[in-house]
Amino acid sequence: MFSKALTLPKKLPNRRIISIDIGGTLAKTAFYIPESHHKKLEEDGRLSVLTANTIPIELENGERIYLRSFKSGNLNEFIDFVKENDLLPEVGENGQTILHATGGGAYKY
């Protein structure tokens, strides 16, 4: 077990971050949108759509990480959600977009 509590950084980078844990039944995702991007999303009316059906976790600095789940058997719903809401991670050096996944389904899918 951990001897200390898990802590998050005081300041997160000024870019979108998304991760996914793919289990047997559910795929759980956590995503972060920098506060600097919230205003544009609010103006476009997209912030409420993006954060609907999520559990917001407020950080010590007032920013939020959002949690959402999808059925593992229908990962296309997750992919559509990511694309429609412009949550794709930034492109790597080789021009490919890489999304890191954990869980037993990460290997399967």
C-alpha positions in Angstrom: 0.0 0.0 0.0 0.9 3.6 -0.3 2.5 5.3 2.7 1.4 8.7 1.5 -1.8 10.1 -0.1 -1.8 10.5 -3.8 -1.6 14.2 -4.7 -2.1 15.9 -8.0 0.2 18.7 -9.3 -0.7 22.2 -8.2 -0.7 23.3 -11.8 -1.7 21.2 -14.8 -0.3 22.0 -18.3 -2.2 24.3 -20.6 -3.5 21.6 -22.9 -6.2 19.0 -23.1 -5.5 15.7 -21.3 -7.5 12.5 -21.7 -7.0 9.0 -20.5 -9.1 5.8 -20.6 -9.3 2.6 -18.6 -11.0 -0.2 -20.5 -12.5 -2.9 -18.4 -14.7 -5.9 -19.2 -18.0 -4.0 -19.0 -17.1 -0.3 -18.7 -14.6 2.0 -20.2 -13.9 4.9 -17.8 -12.4 8.1 -19.0 -10.9 11.1 -17.2 -10.3 14.3 -19.1 -9.0 17.8 -18.3 -9.7 21.0 -20.1 -7.6 24.0 -19.1 -9.5 26.8 -17.6 -8.2 29.0 -20.5 -10.3 26.9 -22.9 -13.5 27.0 -20.8 -14.5 30.5 -21.9 -14.4 29.6 -25.6 -16.4 26.4 -25.0 -19.0 28.4 -23.0 -19.3 30.9 -25.8 -19.8 28.1 -28.3 -22.4 26.5 -26.0 -20.3 23.3 -26.0 -19.1 23.2 -22.3 -22.5 22.1 -21.0 -22.7 19.4 -23.7 -19.2 18.2 -23.0 -19.6 18.0 -19.3 -23.1 16.5 -19.3 -23.2 13.0 -17.8 -19.8 13.5 -16.1 -18.6 13.6 -12.6 -16.6 16.8 -12.1 -13.7 16.5 -9.6 -12.6 19.9 -8.4 -8.9 20.3 -7.8 -7.3 22.5 -5.1 -6.6 25.2 -7.6 -10.3 25.4 -8.7 -9.8 23.6 -12.0 -11.7 20.3 -12.7 -11.1 16.9 -14.0 -14.2 15.2 -15.5 -15.0 11.5 -15.2 -17.3 9.6 -17.6 -18.0 6.0 -18.5 -19.0 4.2 -21.7 -19.8 0.6 -22.3 -16.7 -1.3 -23.3 -18.5 -3.1 -26.1 -19.3 0.2 -27.8 -16.0 2.1 -27.8 -17.2 3.9 -31.0 -19.4 6.0 -28.7 -16.2 7.0 -26.8 -14.3 7.7 -30.0 -17.2 9.8 -31.3 -17.4 11.7 -28.0 -13.6 12.5 -28.2 -13.8 13.6 -31.8 -17.0 15.7 -31.5 -15.6 17.5 -28.4 -12.1 18.1 -29.7 -10.6 16.1 -26.9 -7.9 14.3 -29.0 -4.5 14.6 -27.4 -2.0 16.6 -29.2 -0.2 15.0 -32.1 3.1 13.4 -31.5 6.4 14.0 -33.3 5.6 11.3 -35.9 2.2 12.9 -36.8 0.2 10.2 -35.0 -2.3 10.9 -32.3 -1.7 8.6 -29.4 -4.2 7.8 -26.6 -2.9 5.8 -23.7 -5.2 3.2 -22.3 -5.1 0.9 -19.2 -7.0 -2.1 -18.2 -7.7 -5.6 -19.7 -9.6 -4.0 -22.6 -6.6 -1.9 -23.6 -4.9 -5.0 -25.0 -8.2 -6.3 -26.5 -9.1 -3.0 -28.3 
